[in-house]
Amino acid sequence: MNCKPGDLAFVSKGRNAGCIVEVIEIDMVWTQIEGCPIWECRSRTPILCADILNNDVWSTELSIEDSRLRPISGVPVDDETPVETNIPEALQLALGIQARVWA
């Protein structure tokens, strides 16, 4: 598996590619139905996803296949380190991609 509970992850495939989500826990129902690991995830902003009837809905909580997620790591955080993260640099370190920032 690519992710574990508590990870921040980059959605690498599908219509939500580029979104960052928090991995909460394995979605046991969808994992059994699909036969592959599927995570319950949460995002800060609503993401377009499908409901149980395959209708498009906007939600901050959705289930995503493990194969579509890439964990974001490499930025150590503890109580004594100020949290000043350069997002483009963090993405390049964690994912090996170059991010552009528009003002």
N, C-alpha and C positions, 0 to 999 in steps of 0.2 A: 504494500500500500504506500501511496505517496504521502498521506497526511495522518495526523493523529489529533485527538481532541485538544482544543486550545490553540492550534496553529492558526496563523493568518495565512491565507492562500490566495494565489493569483489564478483566476479562471482562464485557462489556456485555450479552450476550444468551445465552440457553440456560439449562440447569439449573445451570451454574456461575457465573451472573451474580453479580457482587460479589466474586469471588475475584481475588487479585492473583498474577500469574505472571511469571517471567522468560522472555523470548523468547530461544531458543537459536539456532536456524537454520531455514531453510526445510525442510519435510518434502517432499522431491522426489517420493517415491512417491505420497503422498496428494494433492499438488498436481497431478500428472499425472492421477490417477484422477478427481478432482473437477473439474478445470479451473479452479480458483481458488487463490490463495495460501493455504497452510496451514502454520502454524508449529509446530515442536517447541518445547514449553514445559516449564518446571519450576516447581513450587510448593513452598513450605516444608512444607506439610501435605498429606496425601493428599486428592485430589479424586475424586469419583465420575465415571467416564468409561466408555466402551465399548471392549472389546477388539476384535480383528479379527473375531470371530464375533458381535459385537454384544451380548455379555454385559456386565452391569454389573460393574465392578471399581474398587477404590480404588487410585490411583496418584499419585505425585508427578511423573511424566513423562507428558505427553499432547500430542496434536496438536489445535490449535485454528485455525479459519478466521480469516484476517486481518480479515474484516468483523465478527467478534465481539470484537475486541480494541481497546482505546483506550490508547495509550501514556501513561505517567505521567511528566511532566517538570516543569521549572520550579523544582526544588529543587537549586541548584548545590552540588556537593560536591567538595572538593579536600582535599589532605593537611593544610592549615592551618586549615580551617574545622571547628569541632566539629560533630559530627553529632547535632543535637537537633531532630528533626522532629516537628512537630505534625501528626499524620496527618489529622485532620478538616480542618485548614487547607490542607494539601497537596492533598487530594482536591478541595476547593472551588476552589483555584487551577488545578489541572490539568484537572479535568473539569467544573467549574461546577456541582457538586452539593453539597448540604448534608448532612454526615454527622452522625449522632448517636452519642454515646458513652455507654454505660451502665456504671456502676461495679459 
